[in-house]
């Protein structure tokens, strides 16, 4: 039996599960919001946190879809070809990962 279905057998288990998911997803969402104004891929972290929250909370799924629609509209306004956007996003992710490794190595 899966852990998730085992813990959700009782009412208390369902509440505990939702609290745990809320804390984890909320923490990642807050970290993403901080990364929006600081260094890092803020929107990706924010969407990851909302994705975790959306597994248990319907409102988080709606917010995530709304955020994706806004991002898609902004991407269309740039006028860049899709392959250029993907290259820039993947390049930014690689640079961020390398910077994190260099920072923690020192």
N, CA, C and O of each residue as an XYZ file, in Angstrom:
424
protein
N       0.845     -1.177      0.000
C       0.000      0.000      0.000
C       0.895      1.246      0.000
O       1.925      1.290      0.672
N       0.482      2.234     -0.756
C       1.269      3.455     -0.836
C       1.137      4.256      0.460
O       0.110      4.211      1.137
N       2.197      4.984      0.785
C       2.218      5.769      2.016
C       1.110      6.817      2.024
O       0.464      7.044      3.047
N       0.901      7.445      0.883
C      -0.109      8.507      0.798
C      -1.506      7.970      1.104
O      -2.245      8.576      1.881
N      -1.866      6.858      0.510
C      -3.196      6.307      0.769
C      -3.289      5.735      2.183
O      -4.362      5.752      2.784
N      -2.180      5.231      2.717
C      -2.183      4.719      4.085
C      -2.443      5.833      5.087
O      -3.246      5.671      6.007
N      -1.757      6.978      4.909
C      -1.917      8.071      5.867
C      -3.279      8.748      5.730
O      -3.779      9.319      6.699
N      -3.884      8.695      4.548
C      -5.167      9.354      4.322
C      -6.366      8.487      4.710
O      -7.504      8.855      4.417
N      -6.137      7.354      5.358
C      -7.240      6.486      5.772
C      -8.146      7.157      6.805
O      -9.362      6.969      6.788
N      -7.555      7.926      7.689
C      -8.327      8.556      8.765
C      -8.450     10.054      8.512
O      -7.711     10.629      7.713
N      -9.389     10.667      9.203
C      -9.575     12.114      9.081
C      -8.341     12.853      9.577
O      -7.886     13.811      8.951
N      -7.806     12.403     10.702
C      -6.603     13.052     11.240
C      -5.436     12.907     10.267
O      -4.650     13.838     10.098
N      -5.322     11.755      9.634
C      -4.257     11.540      8.664
C      -4.387     12.469      7.470
O      -3.389     12.991      6.973
N      -5.633     12.679      7.002
C      -5.848     13.595      5.873
C      -5.454     15.023      6.248
O      -4.850     15.738      5.449
N      -5.800     15.431      7.469
C      -5.448     16.782      7.918
C      -3.937     16.924      8.039
O      -3.364     17.923      7.606
N      -3.295     15.921      8.630
C      -1.832     15.960      8.777
C      -1.169     16.012      7.399
O      -0.224     16.772      7.191
N      -1.665     15.202      6.461
C      -1.100     15.184      5.108
C      -1.220     16.552      4.444
O      -0.269     17.038      3.832
N      -2.403     17.174      4.568
C      -2.606     18.493      3.961
C      -1.722     19.548      4.605
O      -1.236     20.448      3.920
N      -1.507     19.451      5.903
C      -0.624     20.402      6.589
C       0.814     20.227      6.102
O       1.507     21.209      5.836
N       1.259     18.981      5.987
C       2.624     18.715      5.515
C       2.807     19.243      4.095
O       3.794     19.920      3.806
N       1.853     18.933      3.202
C       1.936     19.416      1.823
C       1.884     20.943      1.796
O       2.594     21.576      1.014
N       1.051     21.529      2.641
C       0.956     22.991      2.715
C       2.257     23.631      3.154
O       2.668     24.654      2.607
N       2.908     23.027      4.144
C       4.180     23.588      4.622
C       5.289     23.452      3.576
O       6.040     24.396      3.334
N       5.385     22.286      2.964
C       6.432     22.070      1.952
C       6.181     22.959      0.730
O       7.069     23.695      0.298
N       4.977     22.887      0.184
C       4.653     23.686     -0.998
C       4.698     25.173     -0.723
O       5.162     25.952     -1.557
N       4.216     25.573      0.452
C       4.262     26.994      0.816
C       5.681     27.502      0.968
O       6.000     28.615      0.550
N       6.537     26.680      1.571
C       7.940     27.077      1.727
C       8.646     27.240      0.394
O       9.410     28.185      0.199
N       8.391     26.323     -0.517
C       9.008     26.417     -1.843
C       8.438     27.611     -2.611
O       9.171     28.290     -3.330
N       7.141     27.869     -2.464
C       6.538     29.019     -3.128
C       7.117     30.325     -2.603
O       7.387     31.240     -3.382
N       7.308     30.422     -1.304
C       7.913     31.622     -0.721
C       9.361     31.774     -1.202
O       9.804     32.882     -1.505
N      10.091     30.665     -1.270
C      11.463     30.729     -1.782
C      11.465     31.210     -3.237
O      12.356     31.958     -3.639
N      10.492     30.794     -4.012
C      10.383     31.258     -5.398
C      10.070     32.738     -5.478
O      10.591     33.442     -6.343
N       9.214     33.216     -4.572
C       8.901     34.644     -4.546
C      10.132     35.463     -4.179
O      10.346     36.546     -4.724
N      10.932     34.955     -3.269
C      12.180     35.639     -2.908
C      13.147     35.625     -4.089
O      13.841     36.610     -4.340
N      13.190     34.512     -4.808
C      14.090     34.393     -5.963
C      13.650     35.273     -7.126
O      14.447     35.557     -8.020
N      12.397     35.709     -7.127
C      11.959     36.638     -8.175
C      12.709     37.956     -8.092
O      13.036     38.555     -9.117
N      12.983     38.412     -6.874
C      13.704     39.681     -6.721
C      15.184     39.472     -6.461
O      15.961     40.425     -6.511
N      15.584     38.247     -6.185
C      16.987     37.926     -5.959
C      17.513     37.074     -7.103
O      16.867     36.939     -8.142
N      18.690     36.504     -6.900
C      19.247     35.659     -7.961
C      18.564     34.298     -7.995
O      18.216     33.738     -6.956
N      18.381     33.789     -9.177
C      17.807     32.454     -9.320
C      16.601     32.437    -10.224
O      16.050     33.484    -10.565
N      16.196     31.254    -10.610
C      15.037     31.100    -11.496
C      13.738     31.166    -10.694
O      13.113     30.140    -10.427
N      13.344     32.361    -10.319
C      12.216     32.559     -9.425
C      10.904     31.997     -9.912
O      10.189     31.353     -9.144
N      10.568     32.223    -11.166
C       9.276     31.770    -11.667
C       9.205     30.248    -11.700
O       8.139     29.676    -11.470
N      10.319     29.587    -11.981
C      10.322     28.125    -11.989
C      10.143     27.568    -10.589
O       9.411     26.598    -10.395
N      10.806     28.172     -9.612
C      10.663     27.725     -8.222
C       9.245     27.995     -7.736
O       8.648     27.172     -7.041
N       8.718     29.146     -8.104
C       7.351     29.507     -7.726
C       6.351     28.507     -8.295
O       5.452     28.060     -7.583
N       6.495     28.156     -9.554
C       5.602     27.181    -10.174
C       5.777     25.787     -9.574
O       4.810     25.031     -9.482
N       6.987     25.442     -9.168
C       7.201     24.146     -8.522
C       6.460     24.090     -7.189
O       5.824     23.086     -6.869
N       6.542     25.167     -6.415
C       5.818     25.221     -5.147
C       4.315     25.166     -5.349
O       3.608     24.480     -4.610
N       3.828     25.884     -6.344
C       2.393     25.839     -6.635
C       1.972     24.455     -7.132
O       0.865     24.000     -6.846
N       2.848     23.795     -7.864
C       2.552     22.440     -8.322
C       2.418     21.470     -7.157
O       1.549     20.599     -7.162
N       3.273     21.623     -6.168
C       3.174     20.784     -4.969
C       1.874     21.082     -4.229
O       1.170     20.166     -3.804
N       1.560     22.365     -4.077
C       0.317     22.734     -3.408
C      -0.908     22.254     -4.182
O      -1.921     21.896     -3.582
N      -0.819     22.244     -5.505
C      -1.957     21.850     -6.339
C      -2.307     20.371     -6.200
O      -3.398     19.958     -6.594
N      -1.401     19.570     -5.646
C      -1.728     18.163     -5.440
C      -2.808     17.987     -4.373
O      -3.483     16.958     -4.344
N      -2.979     18.977     -3.499
C      -3.979     18.883     -2.437
C      -4.974     20.040     -2.411
O      -6.057     19.907     -1.840
N      -4.627     21.170     -3.019
C      -5.472     22.358     -2.939
C      -5.845     22.826     -4.347
O      -4.971     23.115     -5.164
N      -7.148     22.897     -4.623
C      -7.621     23.272     -5.960
C      -7.262     24.713     -6.312
O      -6.969     25.005     -7.471
N      -7.280     25.616     -5.333
C      -6.974     27.021     -5.611
C      -5.543     27.170     -6.141
O      -5.282     28.040     -6.971
N      -4.629     26.342     -5.676
C      -3.234     26.435     -6.136
C      -3.128     26.041     -7.607
O      -2.326     26.611     -8.346
N      -3.927     25.076     -8.029
C      -3.935     24.690     -9.437
C      -4.431     25.820    -10.321
O      -3.892     26.053    -11.403
N      -5.468     26.528     -9.858
C      -5.985     27.670    -10.616
C      -4.953     28.791    -10.704
O      -4.770     29.393    -11.762
N      -4.281     29.068     -9.592
C      -3.245     30.115     -9.587
C      -2.102     29.729    -10.512
O      -1.565     30.574    -11.228
N      -1.730     28.458    -10.499
C      -0.638     27.997    -11.358
C      -1.008     28.145    -12.833
O      -0.187     28.592    -13.633
N      -2.221     27.778    -13.195
C      -2.644     27.912    -14.591
C      -2.731     29.379    -15.010
O      -2.391     29.723    -16.142
N      -3.181     30.235    -14.110
C      -3.240     31.667    -14.410
C      -1.827     32.226    -14.624
O      -1.602     33.027    -15.531
N      -0.886     31.801    -13.787
C       0.499     32.248    -13.922
C       1.091     31.766    -15.243
O       1.822     32.508    -15.898
N       0.787     30.544    -15.638
C       1.288     30.028    -16.917
C       0.715     30.820    -18.094
O       1.419     31.085    -19.069
N      -0.567     31.199    -18.001
C      -1.166     31.993    -19.082
C      -0.494     33.361    -19.193
O      -0.226     33.832    -20.298
N      -0.223     33.992    -18.063
C       0.456     35.289    -18.075
C       1.854     35.141    -18.667
O       2.279     35.975    -19.465
N       2.570     34.091    -18.284
C       3.923     33.874    -18.812
C       3.891     33.610    -20.313
O       4.769     34.069    -21.044
N       2.888     32.879    -20.771
C       2.776     32.599    -22.212
C       2.497     33.876    -22.996
O       3.053     34.072    -24.077
N       1.644     34.743    -22.464
C       1.374     36.025    -23.132
C       2.623     36.888    -23.178
O       2.903     37.523    -24.194
N       3.374     36.917    -22.086
C       4.607     37.707    -22.065
C       5.630     37.148    -23.047
O       6.348     37.908    -23.697
N       5.698     35.827    -23.156
C       6.637     35.203    -24.089
C       6.257     35.510    -25.533
O       7.136     35.688    -26.376
N       4.961     35.574    -25.829
C       4.517     35.898    -27.188
C       4.886     37.327    -27.569
O       5.180     37.603    -28.732
N       4.872     38.234    -26.598
C       5.169     39.638    -26.879
C       6.635     39.872    -27.215
O       6.970     40.898    -27.806
N       7.515     38.944    -26.851
C       8.935     39.151    -27.121
C       9.249     39.054    -28.606
O      10.186     39.696    -29.082
N       8.483     38.265    -29.338
C       8.711     38.117    -30.771
C       9.873     37.206    -31.122
O      10.257     37.127    -32.289
N      10.447     36.511    -30.134
C      11.547     35.581    -30.402
C      11.005     34.244    -30.871
O       9.877     33.864    -30.555
N      11.821     33.548    -31.621
C      11.462     32.206    -32.045
C      11.511     31.282    -30.826
O      12.292     31.518    -29.904
N      10.688     30.238    -30.814
C      10.641     29.349    -29.643
C      11.989     28.708    -29.298
O      12.308     28.553    -28.119
N      12.777     28.337    -30.296
C      14.044     27.686    -29.991
C      15.004     28.643    -29.293
O      15.827     28.209    -28.488
N      14.910     29.943    -29.591
C      15.766     30.924    -28.915
C      15.367     31.030    -27.448
O      16.223     31.092    -26.566
N      14.056     31.051    -27.193
C      13.572     31.124    -25.805
C      14.034     29.902    -25.015
O      14.507     30.031    -23.886
N      13.897     28.710    -25.612
C      14.310     27.492    -24.920
C      15.806     27.486    -24.655
O      16.248     27.043    -23.595
N      16.583     27.973    -25.606
C      18.024     28.048    -25.426
C      18.382     28.997    -24.287
O      19.239     28.677    -23.463
N      17.736     30.159    -24.232
C      18.013     31.119    -23.168
C      17.610     30.574    -21.794
O      18.334     30.753    -20.815
N      16.466     29.916    -21.728
C      16.012     29.362    -20.450
C      16.939     28.251    -19.979
O      17.330     28.221    -18.812
N      17.290     27.344    -20.873
C      18.177     26.249    -20.474
C      19.574     26.773    -20.151
O      20.223     26.281    -19.228
N      20.035     27.758    -20.900
C      21.338     28.365    -20.588
C      21.338     29.034    -19.230
O      22.307     28.923    -18.480
N      20.252     29.733    -18.908
C      20.146     30.366    -17.592
C      20.124     29.347    -16.466
O      20.724     29.565    -15.414
N      19.432     28.232    -16.684
C      19.392     27.184    -15.674
C      20.774     26.575    -15.467
O      21.185     26.334    -14.332
N      21.491     26.325    -16.560
C      22.836     25.753    -16.456
C      23.777     26.711    -15.742
O      24.558     26.290    -14.889
N      23.713     27.989    -16.080
C      24.562     28.989    -15.425
C      24.231     29.060    -13.938
O      25.138     29.167    -13.113
N      22.960     29.003    -13.585
C      22.568     29.036    -12.175
C      23.116     27.828    -11.421
O      23.613     27.965    -10.303
N      23.027     26.656    -12.025
C      23.526     25.443    -11.371
C      25.036     25.509    -11.190
O      25.550     25.147    -10.131
N      25.747     25.967    -12.212
C      27.207     26.095    -12.111
C      27.574     27.111    -11.042
O      28.510     26.888    -10.274
N      26.853     28.221    -10.981
C      27.133     29.240     -9.964
C      26.908     28.681     -8.564
O      27.674     28.984     -7.649
N      25.883     27.883     -8.389
C      25.621     27.281     -7.071
C      26.751     26.332     -6.694
O      27.208     26.346     -5.552
N      27.214     25.499     -7.644
C      28.317     24.594     -7.358
C      29.582     25.361     -7.005
O      30.283     24.978     -6.069
N      29.890     26.421     -7.717
C      31.083     27.218     -7.430
C      30.959     27.877     -6.063
O      31.923     27.914     -5.299
N      29.784     28.391     -5.758
C      29.572     29.074     -4.482
C      29.763     28.112     -3.303
O      30.417     28.453     -2.318
N      29.196     26.928     -3.409
C      29.287     25.974     -2.295
C      30.630     25.250     -2.217
O      30.980     24.686     -1.180
N      31.366     25.270     -3.304
C      32.678     24.639     -3.274
C      33.685     25.474     -2.493
O      34.631     24.941     -1.913
N      33.476     26.768     -2.483
C      34.407     27.678     -1.786
C      34.100     27.665     -0.355
O      34.757     28.357      0.424
